Every structure is written in structure tokens, then in C-alpha cells.
Amino acid sequence: MTQGTTNTPEIVTIRQAAKRKILPERTLRRLAHEGRIPIIQSGRTKYLNLTALIEQLNSGAGDLWSK
């Protein structure tokens, strides 16, 4: 019996994502505040699914920049 592989999303803080040069920290925080990227908040710390964000940016689905 073979085990299937699971695609575990990479969950990081907004600051960690910004350090990877995905987008500037200020932009990520603004997009999260406006609800354009989904976040998970635990206390004051905000986390995002880095895998999904990169896929969204690469596919062009859901324009992040238009209001």
C-alpha cells in the first residue's frame, strides 16, 4: 500500500512573507486589511497561506490591485 502525498500549505507571518521578497510588508498588511488576501489571526499575529498567495499571484486570478 502506498501513501499519497499531501500538499501541506506553507503558513507564515506577514513579516516572514515580506522577508522572502514576495511583496513589501506594508503592501501585504494593506491587502490583508482590505480583505484581498485571506489571513488567519492568532492574537495580534497575522498569518497567511504563502503557497496560495504565490499561486494567486502567478495565475492572475483575483486581481489584487483593482478596487
N, CA, C, O and CB atoms as a CASP TS submission, in Angstrom:
PFRMAT TS
TARGET T0000
AUTHOR 0000-0000-0000
METHOD Language model
MODEL 1
PARENT N/A
ATOM      1  N   MET     1       0.854  -1.175   0.000  1.00  0.00           N
ATOM      2  CA  MET     1       0.000   0.000   0.000  1.00  0.00           C
ATOM      3  C   MET     1       0.899   1.238   0.000  1.00  0.00           C
ATOM      4  O   MET     1       1.805   1.355   0.825  1.00  0.00           O
ATOM      5  CB  MET     1      -0.971  -0.002   1.232  1.00  0.00           C
ATOM      6  N   THR     2       0.647   2.138  -0.911  1.00  0.00           N
ATOM      7  CA  THR     2       1.436   3.359  -0.981  1.00  0.00           C
ATOM      8  C   THR     2       0.663   4.498  -0.341  1.00  0.00           C
ATOM      9  O   THR     2      -0.562   4.576  -0.436  1.00  0.00           O
ATOM     10  CB  THR     2       1.801   3.700  -2.441  1.00  0.00           C
ATOM     11  N   GLN     3       1.386   5.353   0.292  1.00  0.00           N
ATOM     12  CA  GLN     3       0.759   6.514   0.908  1.00  0.00           C
ATOM     13  C   GLN     3       0.731   7.648  -0.090  1.00  0.00           C
ATOM     14  O   GLN     3       1.706   7.879  -0.805  1.00  0.00           O
ATOM     15  CB  GLN     3       1.500   6.936   2.193  1.00  0.00           C
ATOM     16  N   GLY     4      -0.386   8.358  -0.142  1.00  0.00           N
ATOM     17  CA  GLY     4      -0.497   9.520  -1.010  1.00  0.00           C
ATOM     18  C   GLY     4       0.262  10.692  -0.410  1.00  0.00           C
ATOM     19  O   GLY     4       0.395  10.811   0.808  1.00  0.00           O
ATOM     20  N   THR     5       0.742  11.527  -1.259  1.00  0.00           N
ATOM     21  CA  THR     5       1.429  12.715  -0.764  1.00  0.00           C
ATOM     22  C   THR     5       0.406  13.799  -0.495  1.00  0.00           C
ATOM     23  O   THR     5      -0.572  13.947  -1.228  1.00  0.00           O
ATOM     24  CB  THR     5       2.499  13.206  -1.770  1.00  0.00           C
ATOM     25  N   THR     6       0.638  14.536   0.539  1.00  0.00           N
ATOM     26  CA  THR     6      -0.258  15.646   0.850  1.00  0.00           C
ATOM     27  C   THR     6       0.481  16.937   0.578  1.00  0.00           C
ATOM     28  O   THR     6       1.673  17.055   0.860  1.00  0.00           O
ATOM     29  CB  THR     6      -0.756  15.587   2.327  1.00  0.00           C
ATOM     30  N   ASN     7      -0.215  17.881   0.041  1.00  0.00           N
ATOM     31  CA  ASN     7       0.361  19.190  -0.213  1.00  0.00           C
ATOM     32  C   ASN     7       0.037  20.084   0.972  1.00  0.00           C
ATOM     33  O   ASN     7      -1.031  20.693   1.034  1.00  0.00           O
ATOM     34  CB  ASN     7      -0.173  19.801  -1.545  1.00  0.00           C
ATOM     35  N   THR     8       0.950  20.153   1.891  1.00  0.00           N
ATOM     36  CA  THR     8       0.762  20.959   3.082  1.00  0.00           C
ATOM     37  C   THR     8       1.082  22.409   2.747  1.00  0.00           C
ATOM     38  O   THR     8       2.187  22.712   2.295  1.00  0.00           O
ATOM     39  CB  THR     8       1.646  20.448   4.250  1.00  0.00           C
ATOM     40  N   PRO     9       0.130  23.302   2.963  1.00  0.00           N
ATOM     41  CA  PRO     9       0.405  24.710   2.659  1.00  0.00           C
ATOM     42  C   PRO     9       1.439  25.284   3.621  1.00  0.00           C
ATOM     43  O   PRO     9       1.532  24.866   4.775  1.00  0.00           O
ATOM     44  CB  PRO     9      -0.888  25.538   2.723  1.00  0.00           C
ATOM     45  N   GLU    10       2.190  26.219   3.141  1.00  0.00           N
ATOM     46  CA  GLU    10       3.179  26.888   3.981  1.00  0.00           C
ATOM     47  C   GLU    10       2.526  28.119   4.599  1.00  0.00           C
ATOM     48  O   GLU    10       2.193  29.075   3.898  1.00  0.00           O
ATOM     49  CB  GLU    10       4.455  27.277   3.160  1.00  0.00           C
ATOM     50  N   ILE    11       2.349  28.088   5.897  1.00  0.00           N
ATOM     51  CA  ILE    11       1.725  29.180   6.629  1.00  0.00           C
ATOM     52  C   ILE    11       2.835  29.994   7.291  1.00  0.00           C
ATOM     53  O   ILE    11       3.637  29.456   8.054  1.00  0.00           O
ATOM     54  CB  ILE    11       0.697  28.646   7.690  1.00  0.00           C
ATOM     55  N   VAL    12       2.877  31.286   6.998  1.00  0.00           N
ATOM     56  CA  VAL    12       3.924  32.162   7.538  1.00  0.00           C
ATOM     57  C   VAL    12       3.288  33.468   8.011  1.00  0.00           C
ATOM     58  O   VAL    12       2.155  33.792   7.655  1.00  0.00           O
ATOM     59  CB  VAL    12       5.032  32.443   6.466  1.00  0.00           C
ATOM     60  N   THR    13       4.035  34.197   8.811  1.00  0.00           N
ATOM     61  CA  THR    13       3.567  35.520   9.213  1.00  0.00           C
ATOM     62  C   THR    13       3.744  36.474   8.033  1.00  0.00           C
ATOM     63  O   THR    13       4.472  36.183   7.083  1.00  0.00           O
ATOM     64  CB  THR    13       4.339  36.035  10.476  1.00  0.00           C
ATOM     65  N   ILE    14       3.079  37.592   8.112  1.00  0.00           N
ATOM     66  CA  ILE    14       3.216  38.598   7.058  1.00  0.00           C
ATOM     67  C   ILE    14       4.659  39.065   6.965  1.00  0.00           C
ATOM     68  O   ILE    14       5.175  39.270   5.867  1.00  0.00           O
ATOM     69  CB  ILE    14       2.280  39.795   7.319  1.00  0.00           C
ATOM     70  N   ARG    15       5.303  39.232   8.089  1.00  0.00           N
ATOM     71  CA  ARG    15       6.708  39.676   8.102  1.00  0.00           C
ATOM     72  C   ARG    15       7.620  38.641   7.434  1.00  0.00           C
ATOM     73  O   ARG    15       8.529  39.008   6.690  1.00  0.00           O
ATOM     74  CB  ARG    15       7.177  39.933   9.554  1.00  0.00           C
ATOM     75  N   GLN    16       7.385  37.361   7.694  1.00  0.00           N
ATOM     76  CA  GLN    16       8.194  36.306   7.078  1.00  0.00           C
ATOM     77  C   GLN    16       7.998  36.289   5.560  1.00  0.00           C
ATOM     78  O   GLN    16       8.954  36.095   4.809  1.00  0.00           O
ATOM     79  CB  GLN    16       7.832  34.930   7.676  1.00  0.00           C
ATOM     80  N   ALA    17       6.763  36.492   5.116  1.00  0.00           N
ATOM     81  CA  ALA    17       6.495  36.537   3.672  1.00  0.00           C
ATOM     82  C   ALA    17       7.210  37.723   3.036  1.00  0.00           C
ATOM     83  O   ALA    17       7.750  37.609   1.936  1.00  0.00           O
ATOM     84  CB  ALA    17       4.975  36.622   3.399  1.00  0.00           C
ATOM     85  N   ALA    18       7.213  38.850   3.720  1.00  0.00           N
ATOM     86  CA  ALA    18       7.878  40.043   3.194  1.00  0.00           C
ATOM     87  C   ALA    18       9.391  39.831   3.105  1.00  0.00           C
ATOM     88  O   ALA    18      10.026  40.332   2.177  1.00  0.00           O
ATOM     89  CB  ALA    18       7.565  41.266   4.078  1.00  0.00           C
ATOM     90  N   LYS    19       9.969  39.107   4.039  1.00  0.00           N
ATOM     91  CA  LYS    19      11.410  38.837   4.013  1.00  0.00           C
ATOM     92  C   LYS    19      11.800  37.972   2.820  1.00  0.00           C
ATOM     93  O   LYS    19      12.954  37.978   2.392  1.00  0.00           O
ATOM     94  CB  LYS    19      11.844  38.155   5.308  1.00  0.00           C
ATOM     95  N   ARG    20      10.831  37.228   2.285  1.00  0.00           N
ATOM     96  CA  ARG    20      11.094  36.396   1.103  1.00  0.00           C
ATOM     97  C   ARG    20      10.927  37.179  -0.194  1.00  0.00           C
ATOM     98  O   ARG    20      11.013  36.616  -1.286  1.00  0.00           O
ATOM     99  CB  ARG    20      10.165  35.186   1.093  1.00  0.00           C
ATOM    100  N   LYS    21      10.692  38.466  -0.066  1.00  0.00           N
ATOM    101  CA  LYS    21      10.592  39.380  -1.214  1.00  0.00           C
ATOM    102  C   LYS    21       9.408  39.052  -2.131  1.00  0.00           C
ATOM    103  O   LYS    21       9.474  39.280  -3.339  1.00  0.00           O
ATOM    104  CB  LYS    21      11.883  39.338  -2.019  1.00  0.00           C
ATOM    105  N   ILE    22       8.319  38.513  -1.549  1.00  0.00           N
ATOM    106  CA  ILE    22       7.103  38.269  -2.322  1.00  0.00           C
ATOM    107  C   ILE    22       6.466  39.615  -2.656  1.00  0.00           C
ATOM    108  O   ILE    22       6.265  39.951  -3.823  1.00  0.00           O
ATOM    109  CB  ILE    22       6.104  37.352  -1.538  1.00  0.00           C
ATOM    110  N   LEU    23       6.161  40.359  -1.635  1.00  0.00           N
ATOM    111  CA  LEU    23       5.643  41.728  -1.717  1.00  0.00           C
ATOM    112  C   LEU    23       6.142  42.451  -0.476  1.00  0.00           C
ATOM    113  O   LEU    23       6.484  41.804   0.514  1.00  0.00           O
ATOM    114  CB  LEU    23       4.055  41.763  -1.819  1.00  0.00           C
ATOM    115  N   PRO    24       6.190  43.769  -0.505  1.00  0.00           N
ATOM    116  CA  PRO    24       6.597  44.502   0.695  1.00  0.00           C
ATOM    117  C   PRO    24       5.624  44.257   1.857  1.00  0.00           C
ATOM    118  O   PRO    24       4.435  44.023   1.644  1.00  0.00           O
ATOM    119  CB  PRO    24       6.685  46.007   0.390  1.00  0.00           C
ATOM    120  N   GLU    25       6.143  44.315   3.078  1.00  0.00           N
ATOM    121  CA  GLU    25       5.328  44.065   4.263  1.00  0.00           C
ATOM    122  C   GLU    25       4.130  45.007   4.333  1.00  0.00           C
ATOM    123  O   GLU    25       3.021  44.586   4.659  1.00  0.00           O
ATOM    124  CB  GLU    25       6.172  44.207   5.520  1.00  0.00           C
ATOM    125  N   ARG    26       4.354  46.257   4.032  1.00  0.00           N
ATOM    126  CA  ARG    26       3.255  47.237   4.082  1.00  0.00           C
ATOM    127  C   ARG    26       2.144  46.873   3.092  1.00  0.00           C
ATOM    128  O   ARG    26       0.962  47.004   3.411  1.00  0.00           O
ATOM    129  CB  ARG    26       3.786  48.656   3.779  1.00  0.00           C
ATOM    130  N   THR    27       2.515  46.422   1.908  1.00  0.00           N
ATOM    131  CA  THR    27       1.527  46.025   0.899  1.00  0.00           C
ATOM    132  C   THR    27       0.755  44.797   1.360  1.00  0.00           C
ATOM    133  O   THR    27      -0.467  44.746   1.220  1.00  0.00           O
ATOM    134  CB  THR    27       2.211  45.744  -0.451  1.00  0.00           C
ATOM    135  N   LEU    28       1.452  43.809   1.906  1.00  0.00           N
ATOM    136  CA  LEU    28       0.779  42.607   2.407  1.00  0.00           C
ATOM    137  C   LEU    28      -0.208  42.953   3.517  1.00  0.00           C
ATOM    138  O   LEU    28      -1.320  42.427   3.557  1.00  0.00           O
ATOM    139  CB  LEU    28       1.808  41.591   2.919  1.00  0.00           C
ATOM    140  N   ARG    29       0.206  43.841   4.414  1.00  0.00           N
ATOM    141  CA  ARG    29      -0.693  44.233   5.512  1.00  0.00           C
ATOM    142  C   ARG    29      -1.922  44.984   4.982  1.00  0.00           C
ATOM    143  O   ARG    29      -3.034  44.792   5.473  1.00  0.00           O
ATOM    144  CB  ARG    29       0.062  45.115   6.535  1.00  0.00           C
ATOM    145  N   ARG    30      -1.710  45.836   3.979  1.00  0.00           N
ATOM    146  CA  ARG    30      -2.834  46.580   3.397  1.00  0.00           C
ATOM    147  C   ARG    30      -3.801  45.626   2.700  1.00  0.00           C
ATOM    148  O   ARG    30      -5.015  45.739   2.874  1.00  0.00           O
ATOM    149  CB  ARG    30      -2.324  47.647   2.400  1.00  0.00           C
ATOM    150  N   LEU    31      -3.277  44.696   1.918  1.00  0.00           N
ATOM    151  CA  LEU    31      -4.121  43.734   1.213  1.00  0.00           C
ATOM    152  C   LEU    31      -4.902  42.867   2.202  1.00  0.00           C
ATOM    153  O   LEU    31      -6.069  42.553   1.969  1.00  0.00           O
ATOM    154  CB  LEU    31      -3.268  42.849   0.289  1.00  0.00           C
ATOM    155  N   ALA    32      -4.260  42.482   3.299  1.00  0.00           N
ATOM    156  CA  ALA    32      -4.941  41.687   4.320  1.00  0.00           C
ATOM    157  C   ALA    32      -6.043  42.512   4.993  1.00  0.00           C
ATOM    158  O   ALA    32      -7.146  42.014   5.216  1.00  0.00           O
ATOM    159  CB  ALA    32      -3.930  41.177   5.375  1.00  0.00           C
ATOM    160  N   HIS    33      -5.743  43.763   5.311  1.00  0.00           N
ATOM    161  CA  HIS    33      -6.725  44.644   5.953  1.00  0.00           C
ATOM    162  C   HIS    33      -7.943  44.876   5.055  1.00  0.00           C
ATOM    163  O   HIS    33      -9.074  44.943   5.536  1.00  0.00           O
ATOM    164  CB  HIS    33      -6.077  45.989   6.310  1.00  0.00           C
ATOM    165  N   GLU    34      -7.701  44.996   3.755  1.00  0.00           N
ATOM    166  CA  GLU    34      -8.786  45.222   2.799  1.00  0.00           C
ATOM    167  C   GLU    34      -9.511  43.931   2.435  1.00  0.00           C
ATOM    168  O   GLU    34     -10.498  43.971   1.701  1.00  0.00           O
ATOM    169  CB  GLU    34      -8.242  45.875   1.542  1.00  0.00           C
ATOM    170  N   GLY    35      -9.047  42.793   2.928  1.00  0.00           N
ATOM    171  CA  GLY    35      -9.701  41.517   2.654  1.00  0.00           C
ATOM    172  C   GLY    35      -9.368  40.933   1.293  1.00  0.00           C
ATOM    173  O   GLY    35     -10.068  40.033   0.828  1.00  0.00           O
ATOM    174  N   ARG    36      -8.332  41.414   0.649  1.00  0.00           N
ATOM    175  CA  ARG    36      -7.962  40.925  -0.681  1.00  0.00           C
ATOM    176  C   ARG    36      -7.140  39.651  -0.631  1.00  0.00           C
ATOM    177  O   ARG    36      -7.094  38.901  -1.606  1.00  0.00           O
ATOM    178  CB  ARG    36      -7.193  41.985  -1.423  1.00  0.00           C
ATOM    179  N   ILE    37      -6.488  39.402   0.503  1.00  0.00           N
ATOM    180  CA  ILE    37      -5.811  38.127   0.723  1.00  0.00           C
ATOM    181  C   ILE    37      -6.300  37.576   2.055  1.00  0.00           C
ATOM    182  O   ILE    37      -6.408  38.319   3.031  1.00  0.00           O
ATOM    183  CB  ILE    37      -4.243  38.289   0.710  1.00  0.00           C
ATOM    184  N   PRO    38      -6.597  36.285   2.105  1.00  0.00           N
ATOM    185  CA  PRO    38      -7.102  35.708   3.351  1.00  0.00           C
ATOM    186  C   PRO    38      -5.976  35.547   4.371  1.00  0.00           C
ATOM    187  O   PRO    38      -4.857  35.165   4.031  1.00  0.00           O
ATOM    188  CB  PRO    38      -7.772  34.350   3.081  1.00  0.00           C
ATOM    189  N   ILE    39      -6.296  35.843   5.605  1.00  0.00           N
ATOM    190  CA  ILE    39      -5.329  35.684   6.693  1.00  0.00           C
ATOM    191  C   ILE    39      -5.975  34.919   7.831  1.00  0.00           C
ATOM    192  O   ILE    39      -7.197  34.799   7.916  1.00  0.00           O
ATOM    193  CB  ILE    39      -4.810  37.058   7.187  1.00  0.00           C
ATOM    194  N   ILE    40      -5.129  34.410   8.696  1.00  0.00           N
ATOM    195  CA  ILE    40      -5.545  33.780   9.944  1.00  0.00           C
ATOM    196  C   ILE    40      -4.898  34.610  11.039  1.00  0.00           C
ATOM    197  O   ILE    40      -3.698  34.878  10.993  1.00  0.00           O
ATOM    198  CB  ILE    40      -5.126  32.236  10.025  1.00  0.00           C
ATOM    199  N   GLN    41      -5.680  35.013  12.014  1.00  0.00           N
ATOM    200  CA  GLN    41      -5.138  35.842  13.078  1.00  0.00           C
ATOM    201  C   GLN    41      -5.199  35.083  14.387  1.00  0.00           C
ATOM    202  O   GLN    41      -6.230  34.524  14.761  1.00  0.00           O
ATOM    203  CB  GLN    41      -5.901  37.175  13.186  1.00  0.00           C
ATOM    204  N   SER    42      -4.071  35.078  15.073  1.00  0.00           N
ATOM    205  CA  SER    42      -3.971  34.475  16.397  1.00  0.00           C
ATOM    206  C   SER    42      -3.397  35.537  17.314  1.00  0.00           C
ATOM    207  O   SER    42      -2.206  35.844  17.256  1.00  0.00           O
ATOM    208  CB  SER    42      -3.084  33.169  16.390  1.00  0.00           C
ATOM    209  N   GLY    43      -4.244  36.094  18.155  1.00  0.00           N
ATOM    210  CA  GLY    43      -3.819  37.224  18.971  1.00  0.00           C
ATOM    211  C   GLY    43      -3.563  38.409  18.055  1.00  0.00           C
ATOM    212  O   GLY    43      -4.434  38.790  17.273  1.00  0.00           O
ATOM    213  N   ARG    44      -2.383  38.989  18.146  1.00  0.00           N
ATOM    214  CA  ARG    44      -2.042  40.121  17.283  1.00  0.00           C
ATOM    215  C   ARG    44      -1.294  39.697  16.028  1.00  0.00           C
ATOM    216  O   ARG    44      -1.079  40.507  15.127  1.00  0.00           O
ATOM    217  CB  ARG    44      -1.212  41.121  18.048  1.00  0.00           C
ATOM    218  N   THR    45      -0.897  38.430  15.965  1.00  0.00           N
ATOM    219  CA  THR    45      -0.109  37.933  14.843  1.00  0.00           C
ATOM    220  C   THR    45      -1.008  37.491  13.707  1.00  0.00           C
ATOM    221  O   THR    45      -1.979  36.763  13.914  1.00  0.00           O
ATOM    222  CB  THR    45       0.784  36.780  15.283  1.00  0.00           C
ATOM    223  N   LYS    46      -0.678  37.934  12.507  1.00  0.00           N
ATOM    224  CA  LYS    46      -1.457  37.581  11.321  1.00  0.00           C
ATOM    225  C   LYS    46      -0.636  36.632  10.458  1.00  0.00           C
ATOM    226  O   LYS    46       0.530  36.896  10.164  1.00  0.00           O
ATOM    227  CB  LYS    46      -1.865  38.853  10.513  1.00  0.00           C
ATOM    228  N   TYR    47      -1.251  35.533  10.059  1.00  0.00           N
ATOM    229  CA  TYR    47      -0.604  34.521   9.238  1.00  0.00           C
ATOM    230  C   TYR    47      -1.288  34.457   7.883  1.00  0.00           C
ATOM    231  O   TYR    47      -2.475  34.758   7.759  1.00  0.00           O
ATOM    232  CB  TYR    47      -0.635  33.141   9.931  1.00  0.00           C
ATOM    233  N   LEU    48      -0.535  34.066   6.878  1.00  0.00           N
ATOM    234  CA  LEU    48      -1.137  33.858   5.571  1.00  0.00           C
ATOM    235  C   LEU    48      -0.616  32.581   4.963  1.00  0.00           C
ATOM    236  O   LEU    48       0.461  32.098   5.313  1.00  0.00           O
ATOM    237  CB  LEU    48      -0.863  35.042   4.645  1.00  0.00           C
ATOM    238  N   ASN    49      -1.403  32.038   4.039  1.00  0.00           N
ATOM    239  CA  ASN    49      -1.037  30.834   3.314  1.00  0.00           C
ATOM    240  C   ASN    49      -0.146  31.274   2.160  1.00  0.00           C
ATOM    241  O   ASN    49      -0.635  31.733   1.127  1.00  0.00           O
ATOM    242  CB  ASN    49      -2.306  30.043   2.807  1.00  0.00           C
ATOM    243  N   LEU    50       1.153  31.134   2.340  1.00  0.00           N
ATOM    244  CA  LEU    50       2.119  31.599   1.349  1.00  0.00           C
ATOM    245  C   LEU    50       1.971  30.832   0.032  1.00  0.00           C
ATOM    246  O   LEU    50       2.099  31.412  -1.047  1.00  0.00           O
ATOM    247  CB  LEU    50       3.547  31.450   1.891  1.00  0.00           C
ATOM    248  N   THR    51       1.706  29.554   0.123  1.00  0.00           N
ATOM    249  CA  THR    51       1.537  28.727  -1.076  1.00  0.00           C
ATOM    250  C   THR    51       0.382  29.255  -1.923  1.00  0.00           C
ATOM    251  O   THR    51       0.526  29.417  -3.135  1.00  0.00           O
ATOM    252  CB  THR    51       1.288  27.249  -0.691  1.00  0.00           C
ATOM    253  N   ALA    52      -0.764  29.523  -1.294  1.00  0.00           N
ATOM    254  CA  ALA    52      -1.935  30.018  -2.024  1.00  0.00           C
ATOM    255  C   ALA    52      -1.699  31.415  -2.576  1.00  0.00           C
ATOM    256  O   ALA    52      -2.141  31.724  -3.683  1.00  0.00           O
ATOM    257  CB  ALA    52      -3.162  30.021  -1.118  1.00  0.00           C
ATOM    258  N   LEU    53      -1.006  32.268  -1.819  1.00  0.00           N
ATOM    259  CA  LEU    53      -0.718  33.624  -2.285  1.00  0.00           C
ATOM    260  C   LEU    53       0.145  33.589  -3.541  1.00  0.00           C
ATOM    261  O   LEU    53      -0.130  34.308  -4.501  1.00  0.00           O
ATOM    262  CB  LEU    53      -0.020  34.437  -1.183  1.00  0.00           C
ATOM    263  N   ILE    54       1.176  32.767  -3.541  1.00  0.00           N
ATOM    264  CA  ILE    54       2.056  32.666  -4.708  1.00  0.00           C
ATOM    265  C   ILE    54       1.283  32.121  -5.904  1.00  0.00           C
ATOM    266  O   ILE    54       1.455  32.604  -7.024  1.00  0.00           O
ATOM    267  CB  ILE    54       3.273  31.764  -4.399  1.00  0.00           C
ATOM    268  N   GLU    55       0.435  31.121  -5.679  1.00  0.00           N
ATOM    269  CA  GLU    55      -0.385  30.581  -6.772  1.00  0.00           C
ATOM    270  C   GLU    55      -1.327  31.652  -7.318  1.00  0.00           C
ATOM    271  O   GLU    55      -1.512  31.763  -8.529  1.00  0.00           O
ATOM    272  CB  GLU    55      -1.195  29.355  -6.290  1.00  0.00           C
ATOM    273  N   GLN    56      -1.918  32.436  -6.422  1.00  0.00           N
ATOM    274  CA  GLN    56      -2.830  33.510  -6.841  1.00  0.00           C
ATOM    275  C   GLN    56      -2.092  34.557  -7.671  1.00  0.00           C
ATOM    276  O   GLN    56      -2.602  35.018  -8.693  1.00  0.00           O
ATOM    277  CB  GLN    56      -3.484  34.175  -5.613  1.00  0.00           C
ATOM    278  N   LEU    57      -0.907  34.927  -7.235  1.00  0.00           N
ATOM    279  CA  LEU    57      -0.124  35.920  -7.971  1.00  0.00           C
ATOM    280  C   LEU    57       0.312  35.376  -9.335  1.00  0.00           C
ATOM    281  O   LEU    57       0.288  36.105 -10.327  1.00  0.00           O
ATOM    282  CB  LEU    57       1.106  36.342  -7.151  1.00  0.00           C
ATOM    283  N   ASN    58       0.707  34.109  -9.388  1.00  0.00           N
ATOM    284  CA  ASN    58       1.165  33.511 -10.643  1.00  0.00           C
ATOM    285  C   ASN    58       0.041  33.305 -11.650  1.00  0.00           C
ATOM    286  O   ASN    58       0.250  33.438 -12.856  1.00  0.00           O
ATOM    287  CB  ASN    58       1.833  32.191 -10.365  1.00  0.00           C
ATOM    288  N   SER    59      -1.155  32.980 -11.155  1.00  0.00           N
ATOM    289  CA  SER    59      -2.269  32.690 -12.057  1.00  0.00           C
ATOM    290  C   SER    59      -2.968  33.953 -12.541  1.00  0.00           C
ATOM    291  O   SER    59      -3.610  33.950 -13.592  1.00  0.00           O
ATOM    292  CB  SER    59      -3.269  31.789 -11.371  1.00  0.00           C
ATOM    293  N   GLY    60      -2.843  35.022 -11.781  1.00  0.00           N
ATOM    294  CA  GLY    60      -3.541  36.249 -12.140  1.00  0.00           C
ATOM    295  C   GLY    60      -5.005  36.210 -11.758  1.00  0.00           C
ATOM    296  O   GLY    60      -5.745  37.147 -12.057  1.00  0.00           O
ATOM    297  N   ALA    61      -5.441  35.136 -11.098  1.00  0.00           N
ATOM    298  CA  ALA    61      -6.840  35.025 -10.679  1.00  0.00           C
ATOM    299  C   ALA    61      -7.092  35.957  -9.511  1.00  0.00           C
ATOM    300  O   ALA    61      -6.301  36.008  -8.569  1.00  0.00           O
ATOM    301  CB  ALA    61      -7.194  33.568 -10.297  1.00  0.00           C
ATOM    302  N   GLY    62      -8.166  36.676  -9.567  1.00  0.00           N
ATOM    303  CA  GLY    62      -8.500  37.596  -8.481  1.00  0.00           C
ATOM    304  C   GLY    62      -7.536  38.760  -8.449  1.00  0.00           C
ATOM    305  O   GLY    62      -6.538  38.726  -7.730  1.00  0.00           O
ATOM    306  N   ASP    63      -7.818  39.763  -9.202  1.00  0.00           N
ATOM    307  CA  ASP    63      -6.915  40.904  -9.301  1.00  0.00           C
ATOM    308  C   ASP    63      -6.772  41.577  -7.932  1.00  0.00           C
ATOM    309  O   ASP    63      -7.750  42.082  -7.382  1.00  0.00           O
ATOM    310  CB  ASP    63      -7.429  41.917 -10.355  1.00  0.00           C
ATOM    311  N   LEU    64      -5.572  41.581  -7.393  1.00  0.00           N
ATOM    312  CA  LEU    64      -5.333  42.172  -6.086  1.00  0.00           C
ATOM    313  C   LEU    64      -5.286  43.694  -6.123  1.00  0.00           C
ATOM    314  O   LEU    64      -5.472  44.343  -5.094  1.00  0.00           O
ATOM    315  CB  LEU    64      -4.050  41.643  -5.520  1.00  0.00           C
ATOM    316  N   TRP    65      -5.044  44.259  -7.276  1.00  0.00           N
ATOM    317  CA  TRP    65      -4.741  45.677  -7.349  1.00  0.00           C
ATOM    318  C   TRP    65      -5.937  46.562  -7.683  1.00  0.00           C
ATOM    319  O   TRP    65      -5.882  47.764  -7.425  1.00  0.00           O
ATOM    320  CB  TRP    65      -3.685  45.893  -8.355  1.00  0.00           C
ATOM    321  N   SER    66      -7.007  46.023  -8.241  1.00  0.00           N
ATOM    322  CA  SER    66      -8.155  46.881  -8.574  1.00  0.00           C
ATOM    323  C   SER    66      -9.141  46.890  -7.402  1.00  0.00           C
ATOM    324  O   SER    66      -9.290  45.901  -6.684  1.00  0.00           O
ATOM    325  CB  SER    66      -8.861  46.387  -9.884  1.00  0.00           C
ATOM    326  N   LYS    67      -9.795  48.008  -7.235  1.00  0.00           N
ATOM    327  CA  LYS    67     -10.788  48.122  -6.149  1.00  0.00           C
ATOM    328  C   LYS    67     -12.158  47.873  -6.664  1.00  0.00           C
ATOM    329  O   LYS    67     -13.124  47.924  -5.902  1.00  0.00           O
ATOM    330  CB  LYS    67     -10.736  49.487  -5.488  1.00  0.00           C
TER
END
